[in-house]
Amino acid sequence: MIRENDFEKRLLGYGLLTAEILYQLPDHPKLLQSFVWQTEDLAPKFPELTRFLSFWEREIDGPIHTVRIAHQNLIQPAEFRYADGEIVMH
């Protein structure tokens, strides 16, 4: 169910953000662990991702090695195609 606030965010340009975070294990720094996180965020500054990464650095022991992101706008221009044929009835 889409709440009114969610729809407003989409109209403002928020889209689905997927972030893959590779981080070092505190006890085994030569090993990397993967964490995947999704949220709605606003490109190109990504304020939600920035807040999350700040929280991670303050509160979680595993130092971040790499962050890869993918972003997709949730509302896009309408897509249309020309019809390949026409059917006439009566």
Residue, then its C-alpha position, 0 to 999 in steps of 0.5 A: m500500500i502506498r502512503e501519501n507521503d511515499f507518493e510525494k517522495r516519488l514525485l520529488g525524485y526519490g528512487l529505489l537505492t540498493a547499496e552493497i557494502l563490503y566491510q572488514l571483519p573486526d577479528h579477521p581484517k583480511l576477510l570482507q563481508s557483504f551487506v546489501w541495504q535498500t531504501e528510497d533515496l534522492a540522487p545524486k546526493f543520497p542523504e539517506l545513504t549518507r546518514f546510514l554510512s555515518f551511523w555505520e562508522r559510529e556504531i559498527d565495528g567493521p570498517i567499510h571497504t567499498v560501497r557500490i550503489a544502484h539507483q532507479n527512479l520509481i516514477q518515469p515518463a510514460e512509455f508508449r508504442y505505436a500499434d502494429g495493426e488495427i482491428v476494425m469492427h462494424 
